[in-house]
Amino acid sequence: MEETLQQLRTQALAELGAAPDEATVEAVRVKYLGRAGSISLLSEGMKTLSKEEKPRIGKLLNDVRSEVAGAIEARKAALDEARDAASFANVDITLPGIMAWRGGLHPMTLLLDRAVQIFRRMGFALADGPDIETEWHCFDALNTPADHPARNEQDTFYLPDGRLLRTQTSTIQIRTMESQPPPVRIIGPGAAYRRDEIDATHLAQFTQMEGLCIDTDVTLADLKGTVEFFFRELLGDAAQVRFRPHFFPFTEPSFEIDIKAPALGDRWLELAGCGMVDPAVFDAVSSRRGDHAYDPEKISGWAFGFGLERLAMIISAVPDIRYFVENDLRFLEQFR
Ligand code: DAH
């Protein structure tokens, strides 16, 4: 029996050593250690052994069984390892990987979000209006009658029905006052359109942001404070704001806003228009509303408007406005 055991061990280990795959390993296991396997069968013969032989042969039997079981596991592990190694054969693990693609927001969206955040903190609500507007909302109500020269400067695209693509987000002022009584404290970002030759500083469609604040006793000082706060938040505490007298049909007095900030070089940059809402605008709104909610004797207000592309160009030193609409990733990726 001892001899048979030694033989079985040698045989089993040799077969395992030569087993080329897991199926063969499993067949070897069944052959020797399975319920009807030769080692298992042999252990039944233990009964016939003498008392003296039993412990020795019993121990040998256990040793052989665990040795073969161990060899089975070892062979399986070796086969696994060989398979893993084979699947990496011909793979150069030193090659650079392929990065997962991560998108980002458009620079105009990023700037707009920041601007909206700052005005939100001052209690401004978001307002909007349609891109396709009536002439009345875009010009007449903004104190710009048909023969006003400002209409030439803001030539735009007209639809066959006489409506037009708004040339300025100032239409949002009118839309807001039509639909709600004072007090008003809104910002209105959106697209504006002009029939401009496209070049490094002009697009036929661009982005503006309008602001409007109306209440009793609103003054120019409130406007200045609001605008200064906005630009300091956006550009840092060292930013300076200058109001320069100007003309807009819908404000009186009117100003252009210039800013200067260390980050932007040491020159004044013209950035926005603003002023105290002209009583003629309140009158136009009142005639539409049919009430006296916007009686210029009782309320006052200010407004501003600026181009967001121009602001983004100044802040990020973008030399050509067309970059914003060309969707060139080499440009867009710099803003993430
Ligand atoms: N709408 C003007 C433009 O497009 C900008 C502007 C100037 C808006 C003065 C205003 C304002 O609200 O008060 O050039």
Boltz pocket constraint, residues with backbone or C-beta under 6 A from the ligand:
constraints:
  - pocket:
      binder: B
      contacts: [[A, 167], [A, 168], [A, 169], [A, 170], [A, 210], [A, 211], [A, 248], [A, 250], [A, 251], [A, 255], [A, 272], [A, 273], [A, 274], [A, 275], [A, 302], [A, 303], [A, 304], [A, 305], [A, 306]]
      max_distance: 6.0
